[in-house]
Amino acid sequence: MTKAMALAATVAGAAAPAMAHEAGTHMHPHGSEGWLAMTAAAVLVVVAIVVARWTR
């Protein structure tokens, strides 16, 4: 496993609980805390994808 793949897996693992909580518990984000969690998770996933492609 390359460093980029390991980073992407770590970020995806960190983002998964926030995504699962928002999607499964409420079906939509609640208040600013929900939107912040979803935005942070999305940003982390995008960064991981960019880093993985850039370091190939």
mmCIF entry with sequence, helices, sheets and N, C-alpha, C, O atoms, coordinates in Angstrom:
data_MODEL
# 
_entry.id   MODEL 
# 
_entity.id                         1 
_entity.type                       polymer 
_entity.pdbx_number_of_molecules   1 
# 
_entity_poly.entity_id                      1 
_entity_poly.type                           'polypeptide(L)' 
_entity_poly.nstd_linkage                   no 
_entity_poly.nstd_monomer                   no 
_entity_poly.pdbx_seq_one_letter_code       MTKAMALAATVAGAAAPAMAHEAGTHMHPHGSEGWLAMTAAAVLVVVAIVVARWTR 
_entity_poly.pdbx_seq_one_letter_code_can   MTKAMALAATVAGAAAPAMAHEAGTHMHPHGSEGWLAMTAAAVLVVVAIVVARWTR 
_entity_poly.pdbx_strand_id                 A 
# 
loop_
_entity_poly_seq.entity_id 
_entity_poly_seq.num 
_entity_poly_seq.mon_id 
_entity_poly_seq.hetero 
1 1  MET n 
1 2  THR n 
1 3  LYS n 
1 4  ALA n 
1 5  MET n 
1 6  ALA n 
1 7  LEU n 
1 8  ALA n 
1 9  ALA n 
1 10 THR n 
1 11 VAL n 
1 12 ALA n 
1 13 GLY n 
1 14 ALA n 
1 15 ALA n 
1 16 ALA n 
1 17 PRO n 
1 18 ALA n 
1 19 MET n 
1 20 ALA n 
1 21 HIS n 
1 22 GLU n 
1 23 ALA n 
1 24 GLY n 
1 25 THR n 
1 26 HIS n 
1 27 MET n 
1 28 HIS n 
1 29 PRO n 
1 30 HIS n 
1 31 GLY n 
1 32 SER n 
1 33 GLU n 
1 34 GLY n 
1 35 TRP n 
1 36 LEU n 
1 37 ALA n 
1 38 MET n 
1 39 THR n 
1 40 ALA n 
1 41 ALA n 
1 42 ALA n 
1 43 VAL n 
1 44 LEU n 
1 45 VAL n 
1 46 VAL n 
1 47 VAL n 
1 48 ALA n 
1 49 ILE n 
1 50 VAL n 
1 51 VAL n 
1 52 ALA n 
1 53 ARG n 
1 54 TRP n 
1 55 THR n 
1 56 ARG n 
# 
_struct_asym.id          A 
_struct_asym.entity_id   1 
# 
loop_
_struct_conf.conf_type_id 
_struct_conf.id 
_struct_conf.pdbx_PDB_helix_id 
_struct_conf.beg_label_comp_id 
_struct_conf.beg_label_asym_id 
_struct_conf.beg_label_seq_id 
_struct_conf.pdbx_beg_PDB_ins_code 
_struct_conf.end_label_comp_id 
_struct_conf.end_label_asym_id 
_struct_conf.end_label_seq_id 
_struct_conf.pdbx_end_PDB_ins_code 
_struct_conf.beg_auth_comp_id 
_struct_conf.beg_auth_asym_id 
_struct_conf.beg_auth_seq_id 
_struct_conf.end_auth_comp_id 
_struct_conf.end_auth_asym_id 
_struct_conf.end_auth_seq_id 
_struct_conf.pdbx_PDB_helix_class 
_struct_conf.details 
_struct_conf.pdbx_PDB_helix_length 
HELX_P HELX_P1 AA1 LYS A 3  ? ALA A 20 ? LYS A 3  ALA A 20 1 ? 18 
HELX_P HELX_P2 AA2 HIS A 21 ? HIS A 26 ? HIS A 21 HIS A 26 3 ? 6  
HELX_P HELX_P3 AA3 GLY A 31 ? TRP A 54 ? GLY A 31 TRP A 54 1 ? 24 
# 
_struct_conf_type.id          HELX_P 
_struct_conf_type.criteria    ? 
_struct_conf_type.reference   ? 
# 
loop_
_atom_site.group_PDB 
_atom_site.id 
_atom_site.type_symbol 
_atom_site.label_atom_id 
_atom_site.label_alt_id 
_atom_site.label_comp_id 
_atom_site.label_asym_id 
_atom_site.label_entity_id 
_atom_site.label_seq_id 
_atom_site.pdbx_PDB_ins_code 
_atom_site.Cartn_x 
_atom_site.Cartn_y 
_atom_site.Cartn_z 
_atom_site.occupancy 
_atom_site.B_iso_or_equiv 
_atom_site.pdbx_formal_charge 
_atom_site.auth_seq_id 
_atom_site.auth_comp_id 
_atom_site.auth_asym_id 
_atom_site.auth_atom_id 
_atom_site.pdbx_PDB_model_num 
ATOM 1   N N  . MET A 1 1  ? 0.850   -1.181 0.000  1.00 0.00 ? 1  MET A N  1 
ATOM 2   C CA . MET A 1 1  ? 0.000   0.000  0.000  1.00 0.00 ? 1  MET A CA 1 
ATOM 3   C C  . MET A 1 1  ? 0.893   1.241  0.000  1.00 0.00 ? 1  MET A C  1 
ATOM 4   O O  . MET A 1 1  ? 1.799   1.371  0.823  1.00 0.00 ? 1  MET A O  1 
ATOM 5   N N  . THR A 1 2  ? 0.624   2.131  -0.922 1.00 0.00 ? 2  THR A N  1 
ATOM 6   C CA . THR A 1 2  ? 1.435   3.342  -0.988 1.00 0.00 ? 2  THR A CA 1 
ATOM 7   C C  . THR A 1 2  ? 1.037   4.322  0.104  1.00 0.00 ? 2  THR A C  1 
ATOM 8   O O  . THR A 1 2  ? 0.003   4.167  0.754  1.00 0.00 ? 2  THR A O  1 
ATOM 9   N N  . LYS A 1 3  ? 1.875   5.333  0.293  1.00 0.00 ? 3  LYS A N  1 
ATOM 10  C CA . LYS A 1 3  ? 1.574   6.355  1.302  1.00 0.00 ? 3  LYS A CA 1 
ATOM 11  C C  . LYS A 1 3  ? 0.272   7.079  0.981  1.00 0.00 ? 3  LYS A C  1 
ATOM 12  O O  . LYS A 1 3  ? -0.520  7.364  1.880  1.00 0.00 ? 3  LYS A O  1 
ATOM 13  N N  . ALA A 1 4  ? 0.049   7.375  -0.295 1.00 0.00 ? 4  ALA A N  1 
ATOM 14  C CA . ALA A 1 4  ? -1.167  8.092  -0.687 1.00 0.00 ? 4  ALA A CA 1 
ATOM 15  C C  . ALA A 1 4  ? -2.408  7.254  -0.414 1.00 0.00 ? 4  ALA A C  1 
ATOM 16  O O  . ALA A 1 4  ? -3.423  7.771  0.051  1.00 0.00 ? 4  ALA A O  1 
ATOM 17  N N  . MET A 1 5  ? -2.325  5.959  -0.705 1.00 0.00 ? 5  MET A N  1 
ATOM 18  C CA . MET A 1 5  ? -3.464  5.081  -0.442 1.00 0.00 ? 5  MET A CA 1 
ATOM 19  C C  . MET A 1 5  ? -3.721  4.972  1.052  1.00 0.00 ? 5  MET A C  1 
ATOM 20  O O  . MET A 1 5  ? -4.872  4.936  1.486  1.00 0.00 ? 5  MET A O  1 
ATOM 21  N N  . ALA A 1 6  ? -2.662  4.919  1.834  1.00 0.00 ? 6  ALA A N  1 
ATOM 22  C CA . ALA A 1 6  ? -2.821  4.854  3.285  1.00 0.00 ? 6  ALA A CA 1 
ATOM 23  C C  . ALA A 1 6  ? -3.450  6.140  3.809  1.00 0.00 ? 6  ALA A C  1 
ATOM 24  O O  . ALA A 1 6  ? -4.308  6.099  4.691  1.00 0.00 ? 6  ALA A O  1 
ATOM 25  N N  . LEU A 1 7  ? -3.027  7.282  3.265  1.00 0.00 ? 7  LEU A N  1 
ATOM 26  C CA . LEU A 1 7  ? -3.607  8.559  3.664  1.00 0.00 ? 7  LEU A CA 1 
ATOM 27  C C  . LEU A 1 7  ? -5.082  8.620  3.291  1.00 0.00 ? 7  LEU A C  1 
ATOM 28  O O  . LEU A 1 7  ? -5.911  9.049  4.093  1.00 0.00 ? 7  LEU A O  1 
ATOM 29  N N  . ALA A 1 8  ? -5.409  8.193  2.081  1.00 0.00 ? 8  ALA A N  1 
ATOM 30  C CA . ALA A 1 8  ? -6.807  8.207  1.641  1.00 0.00 ? 8  ALA A CA 1 
ATOM 31  C C  . ALA A 1 8  ? -7.667  7.306  2.521  1.00 0.00 ? 8  ALA A C  1 
ATOM 32  O O  . ALA A 1 8  ? -8.793  7.666  2.865  1.00 0.00 ? 8  ALA A O  1 
ATOM 33  N N  . ALA A 1 9  ? -7.146  6.143  2.886  1.00 0.00 ? 9  ALA A N  1 
ATOM 34  C CA . ALA A 1 9  ? -7.892  5.230  3.754  1.00 0.00 ? 9  ALA A CA 1 
ATOM 35  C C  . ALA A 1 9  ? -8.092  5.828  5.142  1.00 0.00 ? 9  ALA A C  1 
ATOM 36  O O  . ALA A 1 9  ? -9.163  5.688  5.733  1.00 0.00 ? 9  ALA A O  1 
ATOM 37  N N  . THR A 1 10 ? -7.075  6.487  5.657  1.00 0.00 ? 10 THR A N  1 
ATOM 38  C CA . THR A 1 10 ? -7.182  7.130  6.969  1.00 0.00 ? 10 THR A CA 1 
ATOM 39  C C  . THR A 1 10 ? -8.219  8.239  6.950  1.00 0.00 ? 10 THR A C  1 
ATOM 40  O O  . THR A 1 10 ? -9.043  8.340  7.859  1.00 0.00 ? 10 THR A O  1 
ATOM 41  N N  . VAL A 1 11 ? -8.181  9.070  5.919  1.00 0.00 ? 11 VAL A N  1 
ATOM 42  C CA . VAL A 1 11 ? -9.136  10.175 5.813  1.00 0.00 ? 11 VAL A CA 1 
ATOM 43  C C  . VAL A 1 11 ? -10.551 9.644  5.639  1.00 0.00 ? 11 VAL A C  1 
ATOM 44  O O  . VAL A 1 11 ? -11.487 10.153 6.255  1.00 0.00 ? 11 VAL A O  1 
ATOM 45  N N  . ALA A 1 12 ? -10.711 8.630  4.808  1.00 0.00 ? 12 ALA A N  1 
ATOM 46  C CA . ALA A 1 12 ? -12.040 8.051  4.617  1.00 0.00 ? 12 ALA A CA 1 
ATOM 47  C C  . ALA A 1 12 ? -12.560 7.458  5.925  1.00 0.00 ? 12 ALA A C  1 
ATOM 48  O O  . ALA A 1 12 ? -13.743 7.582  6.240  1.00 0.00 ? 12 ALA A O  1 
ATOM 49  N N  . GLY A 1 13 ? -11.684 6.822  6.675  1.00 0.00 ? 13 GLY A N  1 
ATOM 50  C CA . GLY A 1 13 ? -12.080 6.273  7.972  1.00 0.00 ? 13 GLY A CA 1 
ATOM 51  C C  . GLY A 1 13 ? -12.462 7.350  8.963  1.00 0.00 ? 13 GLY A C  1 
ATOM 52  O O  . GLY A 1 13 ? -13.367 7.161  9.775  1.00 0.00 ? 13 GLY A O  1 
ATOM 53  N N  . ALA A 1 14 ? -11.775 8.484  8.900  1.00 0.00 ? 14 ALA A N  1 
ATOM 54  C CA . ALA A 1 14 ? -12.096 9.594  9.802  1.00 0.00 ? 14 ALA A CA 1 
ATOM 55  C C  . ALA A 1 14 ? -13.403 10.265 9.401  1.00 0.00 ? 14 ALA A C  1 
ATOM 56  O O  . ALA A 1 14 ? -14.155 10.719 10.263 1.00 0.00 ? 14 ALA A O  1 
ATOM 57  N N  . ALA A 1 15 ? -13.676 10.332 8.116  1.00 0.00 ? 15 ALA A N  1 
ATOM 58  C CA . ALA A 1 15 ? -14.888 11.000 7.643  1.00 0.00 ? 15 ALA A CA 1 
ATOM 59  C C  . ALA A 1 15 ? -16.126 10.118 7.753  1.00 0.00 ? 15 ALA A C  1 
ATOM 60  O O  . ALA A 1 15 ? -17.241 10.632 7.847  1.00 0.00 ? 15 ALA A O  1 
ATOM 61  N N  . ALA A 1 16 ? -15.950 8.812  7.742  1.00 0.00 ? 16 ALA A N  1 
ATOM 62  C CA . ALA A 1 16 ? -17.088 7.888  7.725  1.00 0.00 ? 16 ALA A CA 1 
ATOM 63  C C  . ALA A 1 16 ? -18.063 8.061  8.887  1.00 0.00 ? 16 ALA A C  1 
ATOM 64  O O  . ALA A 1 16 ? -19.269 8.067  8.645  1.00 0.00 ? 16 ALA A O  1 
ATOM 65  N N  . PRO A 1 17 ? -17.612 8.203  10.135 1.00 0.00 ? 17 PRO A N  1 
ATOM 66  C CA . PRO A 1 17 ? -18.583 8.350  11.226 1.00 0.00 ? 17 PRO A CA 1 
ATOM 67  C C  . PRO A 1 17 ? -19.479 9.582  11.084 1.00 0.00 ? 17 PRO A C  1 
ATOM 68  O O  . PRO A 1 17 ? -20.676 9.508  11.362 1.00 0.00 ? 17 PRO A O  1 
ATOM 69  N N  . ALA A 1 18 ? -18.919 10.698 10.660 1.00 0.00 ? 18 ALA A N  1 
ATOM 70  C CA . ALA A 1 18 ? -19.733 11.907 10.480 1.00 0.00 ? 18 ALA A CA 1 
ATOM 71  C C  . ALA A 1 18 ? -20.748 11.710 9.365  1.00 0.00 ? 18 ALA A C  1 
ATOM 72  O O  . ALA A 1 18 ? -21.908 12.101 9.496  1.00 0.00 ? 18 ALA A O  1 
ATOM 73  N N  . MET A 1 19 ? -20.310 11.104 8.271  1.00 0.00 ? 19 MET A N  1 
ATOM 74  C CA . MET A 1 19 ? -21.218 10.860 7.157  1.00 0.00 ? 19 MET A CA 1 
ATOM 75  C C  . MET A 1 19 ? -22.324 9.892  7.565  1.00 0.00 ? 19 MET A C  1 
ATOM 76  O O  . MET A 1 19 ? -23.493 10.127 7.260  1.00 0.00 ? 19 MET A O  1 
ATOM 77  N N  . ALA A 1 20 ? -21.971 8.813  8.247  1.00 0.00 ? 20 ALA A N  1 
ATOM 78  C CA . ALA A 1 20 ? -22.962 7.820  8.664  1.00 0.00 ? 20 ALA A CA 1 
ATOM 79  C C  . ALA A 1 20 ? -23.942 8.412  9.666  1.00 0.00 ? 20 ALA A C  1 
ATOM 80  O O  . ALA A 1 20 ? -25.140 8.137  9.601  1.00 0.00 ? 20 ALA A O  1 
ATOM 81  N N  . HIS A 1 21 ? -23.446 9.215  10.583 1.00 0.00 ? 21 HIS A N  1 
ATOM 82  C CA . HIS A 1 21 ? -24.315 9.833  11.586 1.00 0.00 ? 21 HIS A CA 1 
ATOM 83  C C  . HIS A 1 21 ? -25.344 10.735 10.916 1.00 0.00 ? 21 HIS A C  1 
ATOM 84  O O  . HIS A 1 21 ? -26.534 10.655 11.218 1.00 0.00 ? 21 HIS A O  1 
ATOM 85  N N  . GLU A 1 22 ? -24.891 11.580 10.020 1.00 0.00 ? 22 GLU A N  1 
ATOM 86  C CA . GLU A 1 22 ? -25.803 12.518 9.371  1.00 0.00 ? 22 GLU A CA 1 
ATOM 87  C C  . GLU A 1 22 ? -26.770 11.803 8.438  1.00 0.00 ? 22 GLU A C  1 
ATOM 88  O O  . GLU A 1 22 ? -27.954 12.135 8.406  1.00 0.00 ? 22 GLU A O  1 
ATOM 89  N N  . ALA A 1 23 ? -26.291 10.843 7.692  1.00 0.00 ? 23 ALA A N  1 
ATOM 90  C CA . ALA A 1 23 ? -27.146 10.161 6.719  1.00 0.00 ? 23 ALA A CA 1 
ATOM 91  C C  . ALA A 1 23 ? -28.103 9.183  7.391  1.00 0.00 ? 23 ALA A C  1 
ATOM 92  O O  . ALA A 1 23 ? -29.274 9.109  7.019  1.00 0.00 ? 23 ALA A O  1 
ATOM 93  N N  . GLY A 1 24 ? -27.621 8.441  8.365  1.00 0.00 ? 24 GLY A N  1 
ATOM 94  C CA . GLY A 1 24 ? -28.442 7.399  8.968  1.00 0.00 ? 24 GLY A CA 1 
ATOM 95  C C  . GLY A 1 24 ? -29.364 7.872  10.062 1.00 0.00 ? 24 GLY A C  1 
ATOM 96  O O  . GLY A 1 24 ? -30.503 7.412  10.145 1.00 0.00 ? 24 GLY A O  1 
ATOM 97  N N  . THR A 1 25 ? -28.915 8.768  10.894 1.00 0.00 ? 25 THR A N  1 
ATOM 98  C CA . THR A 1 25 ? -29.696 9.169  12.053 1.00 0.00 ? 25 THR A CA 1 
ATOM 99  C C  . THR A 1 25 ? -30.762 10.189 11.705 1.00 0.00 ? 25 THR A C  1 
ATOM 100 O O  . THR A 1 25 ? -31.885 10.111 12.204 1.00 0.00 ? 25 THR A O  1 
ATOM 101 N N  . HIS A 1 26 ? -30.423 11.142 10.856 1.00 0.00 ? 26 HIS A N  1 
ATOM 102 C CA . HIS A 1 26 ? -31.342 12.253 10.631 1.00 0.00 ? 26 HIS A CA 1 
ATOM 103 C C  . HIS A 1 26 ? -31.813 12.396 9.188  1.00 0.00 ? 26 HIS A C  1 
ATOM 104 O O  . HIS A 1 26 ? -32.766 13.128 8.921  1.00 0.00 ? 26 HIS A O  1 
ATOM 105 N N  . MET A 1 27 ? -31.171 11.722 8.270  1.00 0.00 ? 27 MET A N  1 
ATOM 106 C CA . MET A 1 27 ? -31.473 11.816 6.850  1.00 0.00 ? 27 MET A CA 1 
ATOM 107 C C  . MET A 1 27 ? -31.076 13.167 6.239  1.00 0.00 ? 27 MET A C  1 
ATOM 108 O O  . MET A 1 27 ? -31.029 13.289 5.015  1.00 0.00 ? 27 MET A O  1 
ATOM 109 N N  . HIS A 1 28 ? -30.799 14.144 7.035  1.00 0.00 ? 28 HIS A N  1 
ATOM 110 C CA . HIS A 1 28 ? -30.286 15.421 6.545  1.00 0.00 ? 28 HIS A CA 1 
ATOM 111 C C  . HIS A 1 28 ? -29.545 16.098 7.689  1.00 0.00 ? 28 HIS A C  1 
ATOM 112 O O  . HIS A 1 28 ? -29.866 15.858 8.853  1.00 0.00 ? 28 HIS A O  1 
ATOM 113 N N  . PRO A 1 29 ? -28.571 16.928 7.387  1.00 0.00 ? 29 PRO A N  1 
ATOM 114 C CA . PRO A 1 29 ? -27.809 17.586 8.446  1.00 0.00 ? 29 PRO A CA 1 
ATOM 115 C C  . PRO A 1 29 ? -28.696 18.476 9.313  1.00 0.00 ? 29 PRO A C  1 
ATOM 116 O O  . PRO A 1 29 ? -29.670 19.057 8.836  1.00 0.00 ? 29 PRO A O  1 
ATOM 117 N N  . HIS A 1 30 ? -28.349 18.571 10.565 1.00 0.00 ? 30 HIS A N  1 
ATOM 118 C CA . HIS A 1 30 ? -29.142 19.376 11.497 1.00 0.00 ? 30 HIS A CA 1 
ATOM 119 C C  . HIS A 1 30 ? -28.329 20.577 11.962 1.00 0.00 ? 30 HIS A C  1 
ATOM 120 O O  . HIS A 1 30 ? -27.269 20.421 12.569 1.00 0.00 ? 30 HIS A O  1 
ATOM 121 N N  . GLY A 1 31 ? -28.822 21.758 11.677 1.00 0.00 ? 31 GLY A N  1 
ATOM 122 C CA . GLY A 1 31 ? -28.167 22.973 12.132 1.00 0.00 ? 31 GLY A CA 1 
ATOM 123 C C  . GLY A 1 31 ? -26.758 23.138 11.593 1.00 0.00 ? 31 GLY A C  1 
ATOM 124 O O  . GLY A 1 31 ? -26.339 22.431 10.676 1.00 0.00 ? 31 GLY A O  1 
ATOM 125 N N  . SER A 1 32 ? -26.042 24.073 12.171 1.00 0.00 ? 32 SER A N  1 
ATOM 126 C CA . SER A 1 32 ? -24.692 24.373 11.701 1.00 0.00 ? 32 SER A CA 1 
ATOM 127 C C  . SER A 1 32 ? -23.729 23.232 11.998 1.00 0.00 ? 32 SER A C  1 
ATOM 128 O O  . SER A 1 32 ? -22.787 23.008 11.237 1.00 0.00 ? 32 SER A O  1 
ATOM 129 N N  . GLU A 1 33 ? -23.947 22.511 13.084 1.00 0.00 ? 33 GLU A N  1 
ATOM 130 C CA . GLU A 1 33 ? -23.055 21.395 13.432 1.00 0.00 ? 33 GLU A CA 1 
ATOM 131 C C  . GLU A 1 33 ? -23.106 20.310 12.360 1.00 0.00 ? 33 GLU A C  1 
ATOM 132 O O  . GLU A 1 33 ? -22.074 19.748 11.994 1.00 0.00 ? 33 GLU A O  1 
ATOM 133 N N  . GLY A 1 34 ? -24.290 20.016 11.862 1.00 0.00 ? 34 GLY A N  1 
ATOM 134 C CA . GLY A 1 34 ? -24.437 18.998 10.821 1.00 0.00 ? 34 GLY A CA 1 
ATOM 135 C C  . GLY A 1 34 ? -23.773 19.413 9.523  1.00 0.00 ? 34 GLY A C  1 
ATOM 136 O O  . GLY A 1 34 ? -23.055 18.625 8.907  1.00 0.00 ? 34 GLY A O  1 
ATOM 137 N N  . TRP A 1 35 ? -24.011 20.649 9.108  1.00 0.00 ? 35 TRP A N  1 
ATOM 138 C CA . TRP A 1 35 ? -23.401 21.128 7.867  1.00 0.00 ? 35 TRP A CA 1 
ATOM 139 C C  . TRP A 1 35 ? -21.891 21.213 7.993  1.00 0.00 ? 35 TRP A C  1 
ATOM 140 O O  . TRP A 1 35 ? -21.171 20.939 7.032  1.00 0.00 ? 35 TRP A O  1 
ATOM 141 N N  . LEU A 1 36 ? -21.407 21.587 9.161  1.00 0.00 ? 36 LEU A N  1 
ATOM 142 C CA . LEU A 1 36 ? -19.962 21.655 9.374  1.00 0.00 ? 36 LEU A CA 1 
ATOM 143 C C  . LEU A 1 36 ? -19.339 20.266 9.266  1.00 0.00 ? 36 LEU A C  1 
ATOM 144 O O  . LEU A 1 36 ? -18.294 20.101 8.638  1.00 0.00 ? 36 LEU A O  1 
ATOM 145 N N  . ALA A 1 37 ? -19.975 19.270 9.875  1.00 0.00 ? 37 ALA A N  1 
ATOM 146 C CA . ALA A 1 37 ? -19.456 17.900 9.819  1.00 0.00 ? 37 ALA A CA 1 
ATOM 147 C C  . ALA A 1 37 ? -19.454 17.377 8.389  1.00 0.00 ? 37 ALA A C  1 
ATOM 148 O O  . ALA A 1 37 ? -18.479 16.765 7.954  1.00 0.00 ? 37 ALA A O  1 
ATOM 149 N N  . MET A 1 38 ? -20.536 17.612 7.657  1.00 0.00 ? 38 MET A N  1 
ATOM 150 C CA . MET A 1 38 ? -20.626 17.132 6.282  1.00 0.00 ? 38 MET A CA 1 
ATOM 151 C C  . MET A 1 38 ? -19.603 17.841 5.390  1.00 0.00 ? 38 MET A C  1 
ATOM 152 O O  . MET A 1 38 ? -18.968 17.207 4.547  1.00 0.00 ? 38 MET A O  1 
ATOM 153 N N  . THR A 1 39 ? -19.446 19.140 5.574  1.00 0.00 ? 39 THR A N  1 
ATOM 154 C CA . THR A 1 39 ? -18.485 19.900 4.773  1.00 0.00 ? 39 THR A CA 1 
ATOM 155 C C  . THR A 1 39 ? -17.060 19.463 5.070  1.00 0.00 ? 39 THR A C  1 
ATOM 156 O O  . THR A 1 39 ? -16.256 19.282 4.156  1.00 0.00 ? 39 THR A O  1 
ATOM 157 N N  . ALA A 1 40 ? -16.749 19.293 6.350  1.00 0.00 ? 40 ALA A N  1 
ATOM 158 C CA . ALA A 1 40 ? -15.404 18.850 6.732  1.00 0.00 ? 40 ALA A CA 1 
ATOM 159 C C  . ALA A 1 40 ? -15.111 17.469 6.157  1.00 0.00 ? 40 ALA A C  1 
ATOM 160 O O  . ALA A 1 40 ? -14.014 17.230 5.651  1.00 0.00 ? 40 ALA A O  1 
ATOM 161 N N  . ALA A 1 41 ? -16.074 16.564 6.229  1.00 0.00 ? 41 ALA A N  1 
ATOM 162 C CA . ALA A 1 41 ? -15.883 15.221 5.685  1.00 0.00 ? 41 ALA A CA 1 
ATOM 163 C C  . ALA A 1 41 ? -15.664 15.275 4.178  1.00 0.00 ? 41 ALA A C  1 
ATOM 164 O O  . ALA A 1 41 ? -14.781 14.597 3.654  1.00 0.00 ? 41 ALA A O  1 
ATOM 165 N N  . ALA A 1 42 ? -16.459 16.073 3.483  1.00 0.00 ? 42 ALA A N  1 
ATOM 166 C CA . ALA A 1 42 ? -16.323 16.182 2.029  1.00 0.00 ? 42 ALA A CA 1 
ATOM 167 C C  . ALA A 1 42 ? -14.971 16.776 1.641  1.00 0.00 ? 42 ALA A C  1 
ATOM 168 O O  . ALA A 1 42 ? -14.332 16.305 0.700  1.00 0.00 ? 42 ALA A O  1 
ATOM 169 N N  . VAL A 1 43 ? -14.538 17.800 2.357  1.00 0.00 ? 43 VAL A N  1 
ATOM 170 C CA . VAL A 1 43 ? -13.243 18.423 2.072  1.00 0.00 ? 43 VAL A CA 1 
ATOM 171 C C  . VAL A 1 43 ? -12.114 17.426 2.294  1.00 0.00 ? 43 VAL A C  1 
ATOM 172 O O  . VAL A 1 43 ? -11.189 17.350 1.486  1.00 0.00 ? 43 VAL A O  1 
ATOM 173 N N  . LEU A 1 44 ? -12.179 16.665 3.374  1.00 0.00 ? 44 LEU A N  1 
ATOM 174 C CA . LEU A 1 44 ? -11.134 15.675 3.647  1.00 0.00 ? 44 LEU A CA 1 
ATOM 175 C C  . LEU A 1 44 ? -11.073 14.610 2.563  1.00 0.00 ? 44 LEU A C  1 
ATOM 176 O O  . LEU A 1 44 ? -9.986  14.195 2.162  1.00 0.00 ? 44 LEU A O  1 
ATOM 177 N N  . VAL A 1 45 ? -12.224 14.167 2.086  1.00 0.00 ? 45 VAL A N  1 
ATOM 178 C CA . VAL A 1 45 ? -12.244 13.154 1.028  1.00 0.00 ? 45 VAL A CA 1 
ATOM 179 C C  . VAL A 1 45 ? -11.656 13.721 -0.261 1.00 0.00 ? 45 VAL A C  1 
ATOM 180 O O  . VAL A 1 45 ? -10.869 13.048 -0.927 1.00 0.00 ? 45 VAL A O  1 
ATOM 181 N N  . VAL A 1 46 ? -12.024 14.938 -0.615 1.00 0.00 ? 46 VAL A N  1 
ATOM 182 C CA . VAL A 1 46 ? -11.484 15.561 -1.834 1.00 0.00 ? 46 VAL A CA 1 
ATOM 183 C C  . VAL A 1 46 ? -9.976  15.742 -1.726 1.00 0.00 ? 46 VAL A C  1 
ATOM 184 O O  . VAL A 1 46 ? -9.251  15.476 -2.685 1.00 0.00 ? 46 VAL A O  1 
ATOM 185 N N  . VAL A 1 47 ? -9.499  16.189 -0.576 1.00 0.00 ? 47 VAL A N  1 
ATOM 186 C CA . VAL A 1 47 ? -8.054  16.355 -0.370 1.00 0.00 ? 47 VAL A CA 1 
ATOM 187 C C  . VAL A 1 47 ? -7.343  15.014 -0.513 1.00 0.00 ? 47 VAL A C  1 
ATOM 188 O O  . VAL A 1 47 ? -6.284  14.938 -1.134 1.00 0.00 ? 47 VAL A O  1 
ATOM 189 N N  . ALA A 1 48 ? -7.915  13.963 0.055  1.00 0.00 ? 48 ALA A N  1 
ATOM 190 C CA . ALA A 1 48 ? -7.296  12.637 -0.054 1.00 0.00 ? 48 ALA A CA 1 
ATOM 191 C C  . ALA A 1 48 ? -7.226  12.180 -1.504 1.00 0.00 ? 48 ALA A C  1 
ATOM 192 O O  . ALA A 1 48 ? -6.225  11.596 -1.920 1.00 0.00 ? 48 ALA A O  1 
ATOM 193 N N  . ILE A 1 49 ? -8.273  12.437 -2.277 1.00 0.00 ? 49 ILE A N  1 
ATOM 194 C CA . ILE A 1 49 ? -8.275  12.049 -3.692 1.00 0.00 ? 49 ILE A CA 1 
ATOM 195 C C  . ILE A 1 49 ? -7.212  12.827 -4.458 1.00 0.00 ? 49 ILE A C  1 
ATOM 196 O O  . ILE A 1 49 ? -6.476  12.251 -5.258 1.00 0.00 ? 49 ILE A O  1 
ATOM 197 N N  . VAL A 1 50 ? -7.130  14.133 -4.216 1.00 0.00 ? 50 VAL A N  1 
ATOM 198 C CA . VAL A 1 50 ? -6.136  14.967 -4.901 1.00 0.00 ? 50 VAL A CA 1 
ATOM 199 C C  . VAL A 1 50 ? -4.726  14.515 -4.551 1.00 0.00 ? 50 VAL A C  1 
ATOM 200 O O  . VAL A 1 50 ? -3.878  14.394 -5.435 1.00 0.00 ? 50 VAL A O  1 
ATOM 201 N N  . VAL A 1 51 ? -4.468  14.266 -3.279 1.00 0.00 ? 51 VAL A N  1 
ATOM 202 C CA . VAL A 1 51 ? -3.138  13.823 -2.852 1.00 0.00 ? 51 VAL A CA 1 
ATOM 203 C C  . VAL A 1 51 ? -2.809  12.469 -3.464 1.00 0.00 ? 51 VAL A C  1 
ATOM 204 O O  . VAL A 1 51 ? -1.683  12.247 -3.909 1.00 0.00 ? 51 VAL A O  1 
ATOM 205 N N  . ALA A 1 52 ? -3.780  11.563 -3.491 1.00 0.00 ? 52 ALA A N  1 
ATOM 206 C CA . ALA A 1 52 ? -3.544  10.234 -4.059 1.00 0.00 ? 52 ALA A CA 1 
ATOM 207 C C  . ALA A 1 52 ? -3.190  10.326 -5.543 1.00 0.00 ? 52 ALA A C  1 
ATOM 208 O O  . ALA A 1 52 ? -2.293  9.625  -6.010 1.00 0.00 ? 52 ALA A O  1 
ATOM 209 N N  . ARG A 1 53 ? -3.879  11.175 -6.274 1.00 0.00 ? 53 ARG A N  1 
ATOM 210 C CA . ARG A 1 53 ? -3.587  11.311 -7.706 1.00 0.00 ? 53 ARG A CA 1 
ATOM 211 C C  . ARG A 1 53 ? -2.275  12.049 -7.950 1.00 0.00 ? 53 ARG A C  1 
ATOM 212 O O  . ARG A 1 53 ? -1.535  11.720 -8.878 1.00 0.00 ? 53 ARG A O  1 
ATOM 213 N N  . TRP A 1 54 ? -1.991  13.041 -7.120 1.00 0.00 ? 54 TRP A N  1 
ATOM 214 C CA . TRP A 1 54 ? -0.797  13.861 -7.294 1.00 0.00 ? 54 TRP A CA 1 
ATOM 215 C C  . TRP A 1 54 ? 0.475   13.080 -6.979 1.00 0.00 ? 54 TRP A C  1 
ATOM 216 O O  . TRP A 1 54 ? 1.521   13.344 -7.571 1.00 0.00 ? 54 TRP A O  1 
ATOM 217 N N  . THR A 1 55 ? 0.400   12.127 -6.060 1.00 0.00 ? 55 THR A N  1 
ATOM 218 C CA . THR A 1 55 ? 1.595   11.395 -5.637 1.00 0.00 ? 55 THR A CA 1 
ATOM 219 C C  . THR A 1 55 ? 1.788   10.089 -6.391 1.00 0.00 ? 55 THR A C  1 
ATOM 220 O O  . THR A 1 55 ? 2.669   9.307  -6.033 1.00 0.00 ? 55 THR A O  1 
ATOM 221 N N  . ARG A 1 56 ? 1.002   9.830  -7.411 1.00 0.00 ? 56 ARG A N  1 
ATOM 222 C CA . ARG A 1 56 ? 1.165   8.601  -8.191 1.00 0.00 ? 56 ARG A CA 1 
ATOM 223 C C  . ARG A 1 56 ? 2.476   8.585  -8.930 1.00 0.00 ? 56 ARG A C  1 
ATOM 224 O O  . ARG A 1 56 ? 2.774   7.622  -9.637 1.00 0.00 ? 56 ARG A O  1 
# 
